[in-house]
Amino acid sequence: MAGGKIKKEKSHRGASASSNPHYQGGIPFHKSKGQHILRNPLLIDTIVEKSGIKSTDVILEIGPGTGNLTEKLINAGKFVIAVELDPRMVLELERRFQGKGLSHKLKVIQGDVLKCDLPYFDICVANIPYQISSPLTFKLLSHRPLFRCAVIMFQREFAMRLVAKPGDTLYCRLSVNTQLLSRISHLLKVGRNNFRPPPKVDSSVVRIEPRKPLPPVNFKEWDGLVRICFNRKNKTLGSTFRQKSVLSLLEKNYKTLQALQLAQKESMESAEAVAVADVSALGDTREDASMEIDDGRDDEEMDVENGDAKGSEFKDKVLDVLKQGDFEEKRSSKLTQTDFMYLLSLFNMAGIHFS
């Protein structure tokens, strides 16, 4: 039911219960920590159903809160690993599941999920604090071994950026990078009244499946290219790569790589030529007869002139790459994954790198 929508389930507890921002156990929720607890049983059941959990699955849950979703996950899978920052919630989880005889199927890790070493898991199902959406997404995608999928509740706009396609208003660097590493689909739109306390924005549930195998690309270099392109996503690439700051950065990378390659080459040649050099140096007492030519200009003037010439030469090199791939008049907001992959390969073949 892609693109589906879950509405608030009607409450039969009266206005005073629905307006109470506390869990029945008396724990106050902190909005500043992203604590918005799912309270709609229908929504929780739908998320678990759409997750496709197997009875043999180890499930990672992030930000379990008081355990409303956790209980459904325990019943659906083999074992649940829950990472919770708030020690009050950790105690509540332990009390709740010890009382139901389910504690043997639950391990609670107290700590910051962005700083924890995550154990093995098959699937991640979570209603996360929205302020960690981006770093958490990339932490999950860098986790090894790769998991089967993650079904996560995000702020709606962030979710729409994840699934955006070329030409969409929200298509951005986040879209390109996450879609390089995974297949992403939108599952549900969730209204803010399904939470206690309600957040200021609507939410969406997204499914993320890591690509197997991963594409053969250096991700740091890929992100370096994409970062430059989306700095001005609606400008032509010709305009973007004519910027002095961009050219300066790329030329610095280019020169650094050339220097490293030259040093490696000279080191190898030096090692091979040691014996020859020792022999040829015997008895050689001649002075260097090379001649210097003075054209009347000082060294500083010549350095400036040579620098301008080299800068112009490098700029032409960059623009030649764009022309070669017919990218000069194209815009980043319209480029596909294949386009970015091809553009990166053209730059690399020209000796231009982004990291």
N, C-alpha and C positions, 0 to 999 in steps of 0.2 A: 504494500500500500504506500508506494513512494509518494511523498508530497501530502500525506494524510495529515489530519489535524485532530488533536485530542482536546476535548472541552472539559471544563471543570465538572466533576461529579457532584451532584446535588447533595447538600449536607442535611442531615436530619437531627443535628445536635443543637440547632438554634444559633442565633446571631452571636451570642456571647462566646460560644465554643469556636466558631469560625474566625472571630476577630482576635482570639487569644494567640499572641505570638510565641507561646511556649509549648514545648512538647508536654505530653501528659505527665511525664516524670518530673516536670518542673525545671528543665534545663533551658535557660534563655539562649536564643540564637544571636550570633553576631554577624550583621550584614558586612562589616568591614573585613571579615574572614571568608566571605563568600558562602556563609551558611544559610542556604535556602533549601529546606527539607521537602522532598516530594511527599505530598500527602494524599494524592489521588490514587487509590488502589487500581483503578482501571488503567491508568497510565503506566504504573509499575508493571502490571501484568503484560501490557502491550510491548514494553521495552524488552522484557525477558523473552517473550515469544519471538520478537524480531531478531534477537541476538543469535538464535540458532544454537543454543547451548546443548552440548552433549552430556550424557550422564558421567562420562569419563573426564570431563574438562576441569582443569585447574583455572579458576577465575580470579582475575585481579580487579578489585574495586578500589576506587580512589575517592576519598571523602565520603565514607559511609554514613556519617552523622549518627543518627539514633538507630539505624539498621532496618528501615522499612524495605529498601531494595535488597539489602544484604540477605534477609530471610528468604526472599524469593530465589536469590541466586544459590543459596545453600541447598535449597530443595531441588533445584534444577541440575546442579553440577556435582562434581565429586568433592571439591574443596575450594574454599574462598580465602584469598589473601587480601585483607583490607588495610589500606594505608590511611591513617587518620592523624592529623596534626594536633587536634584539641584533646588534651588528656581527659577532660570531662566526658567527651563522647566515647573515648576508649573504655572508660569505666562503665558507661551505660551499655555499650555493646557486650562487654563481658558479662554483666549482670543479666542482660536480656537473653543471651543464648545459653548460659549455664542453666538458667531456669527452665529452658525448653529442651535440654539434653542435646544441644547441637554444637556445643563448644569444640567437640573433636573434629568438626568439619570447618573450623574457622581459625585463622591465624591473624591477629591484629598487630600491625607494625605501627608504633607511634613515631611520627616524624614527618618531615617535609618531603613529599614525594619527589621533588626536584633534586633533593640531595641524597635520597636513599638509593642504594644498590638494589634494583628490583630483581626478585627471584624469577625462576621459570614460571610462565603461565601460558595457557592456550588461548585465552580470550580475555579482553578487558571490557567491563561494563561499568559505567560510572556517570554520576552527576557531579561534575567537578566545580570548584571555585573558578569563576570565569576569568579572574585576573591571571591565571596561570595557563590559559588555553594554548597560546603559541609555544612556549617552552616545553610544556608537557607533551604536545603533539609530536614535536621533533625528538623528545627524549624517548617516547614510545617507538617511533620509527627507527631509532638508532639501537634499540634493544636487540640483543642476540641471546639465544636463537630467536628468529622471527616468530611472532605469534600468528594465529589464524586471522583474527579480526579484532577490532575495537568498536564498541557501540557506545558513543559518548554524547552527553547533553552539553551543548555549547550555547552561548549567546547567539541569537538568530543571525545577526549580521556577520559574526565570525564564521558561522556555519555556511552562510551563503558565499563567503569569500573562498572557503575551502572547495566548494563544488562549482564555482564560477568557471565559465568557458570563455575562450577567446572572443572578444567583442562585447562581453557583458560588462556592465558598469563597474561591478565589484571585482572583476578579473585583475589580479595583482601578483606580486612576487610570491605571496603566501600560496596562492592557487597553483602557480607553476611549480614551486618547490615540493609541495605536498603531493601533487599529482604525478611528479616524476617518480616518487618513492612508493606511491600507493594508489589504489582505486578507491574513490570516495563517492558515496551516494547519500542523498538526503532521505531520511526515513519518516520523520514526524515533525510537524510544527506543534509547539507546546505553549499554551497561554500562560501568562505570569501568575494567574490565580490558582494554578496547580501546585504552588509552593507556599510554604510558611516559613518566614514572612515572605510575601510576594516581592520579587525583584522589580526593578524599574523597566525591564525590557522583556520581550518575548524570547523564547528559546527554541532550539531545534535539536533533534536527535540525528546523529550522523554515523554512518558505518564506514570504517576505514580498514581496508585490506592491504597489507604490505605486498608489494610486487615480488614475485618469486619466479626467476631470479631477478635481482636488482639490475637496473640498466648499467652498462659498462661506462660509467662516467665518474670523473673526480668531482664529488659533490661540492667541495670548497671552491673549486674553479667554476663549476656550474653556477653556484650562488653568486660568485663575484661578477660574472657576466650578467645574470638576471638582475642583480642589484643596480648595476649601471643602467640597464635598459629601462627598468621601472622607476628610476628616479624622475624620468619625464616620459611616462608611458604613452602619452598622446602626441608626443613630438616624433618626427621621423628619426630613424636611427642615424641618418646622415647628420642631422642637427645634434643629436645626443653625443656622437663620437667626435664632433668637432670642438666640443668644449675643452678649454685649456686644462681644467682640472682632470678630466678623463684622460686626455692625451698624456699629461704629465705622469699620472699613475701607471698607465700601461707602458710608457717608455721606461719608467723606473724598473718595472718588472722585467721588461725586455732586456735592459742592460745588465740587470742582476743575473739573469739566467745566462746571458752570453758570457759574462765574466766567470761564472761557475764552470761553464762548459770549456772555456779557454783554459782555466786553471787545471782542470782535469786532463785536458789534452797535453798541456805543457808538462804536467807531472809525469805522464806516461812517456812522452818524448825524452824528457830529461833522464829518466831511469834507463831508457834504452841506449842513450848516447853517452853514458858516463865513460865507458872504456875508450871510445873514439875521441872524446874531448881530452882525456888525459894524455893520449899519444900525440894529438895534434898540437897540444900546448908546449911540448918539449922543444926547447931551442928557439921559440918564436919571440924575437925581441923587437919586431917592427912596431912602429907607432901607427895609430889610426890616421889615415890620410883623408878622412871624409871632410868635405868642405861645407861650411854654412853660408847661406845666401841671405843677405840683409836687404829687405825691400823697403825699409824706412818705417815700417809699422811696428809698434811695440807688441809684446806678447798678449796683453789684455785685449787690444783691438782684434787681434786674430782669433782669440778664444771666443769672443762675442759673435764674430762673423761665422765661425765654424759651428757654434752652438745653434744659431738661427738656421743655418743650412741643414744641420742634422735634425733639428726639430721639424722643419718642413718636410724633410725626407721621411721621417717616421709618420707624420700625419698622412702623407700620401700612401704610405704602406697600409695604414689602418683603413683609409677610404677605399683602397683597391680591394681589400677583403670584402667590404660591403658591396662594392660594385660586382665583384665576382659572383656573389650569391644572390644578386638582385635584391639586396636588403636596404639600400640607401634611402629609398622613399617609403619603406614600410614602417609601421608603428608597432611598438611592443604589445600594445593592448590587443592586437589582432594576431599575434604570432602563436603558433601551436607548439607543443612539446617537440615535435619533429623539426620545426623551424629553428628553435633554440639549439637543438642538438647539432644541426647542420652548421649554424652560425659559429658555434663553439669550435667545431672541427676545422672550419676554414681559418679561424684565428690561430688555432694551434699549429696548423700546417704552415702558417706564415711566421711561426716562432713567437706569437703573441699569446701571453698567458694572463690569468686573472687571479692568481694567488701566489 
